[in-house]
Amino acid sequence: MTNTVDEDAESAKGASPKILPLCYKVAEHENIIWVCDGAANVGQIGHQVGVLLTNMDKARMCCTTAVAAGSKPHLDIAGRAKKNIVIDGCGNRCASKVLERAGVKIGHAIDISKFLQKVPTLDIYQADVKRIAEIVIKDAGL
């Protein structure tokens, strides 16, 4: 049985740290999530959506900045991923551009600002994180 976003978010509270499989060891079998972590609500929501989907075992979050820096192991992970899913905070599409410039095939991308207004704050609402996570799950076929 597949848990809902609410059930998985609730069950993670107070649990011991979840140790993730190493990206480079599981890339072929995982949907890899690359997120915006920008300095606005939508960037922070993107980051939290990546964390939530990783903790739900829907995908495995990986380091977008490492791809921008040209890290060969991360480029290899992106090249071997089952599907690359990009969560952009806004219409600037920074996370998508990082992967595109690295020659990485994107399987699914979302622009959070199409669903939420971009506001220059780092304060976010968990209801927004859950809402965007549910959209990604549905639209990316997770």
Helices and strands as residue ranges (DSSP letters): H 5-12, H 23-26, G 27-29, E 31-35, H 41-55, E 60-61, H 64-68, H 72-80, E 83-88, H 94-101, E 108-111, G 112-114, H 126-139
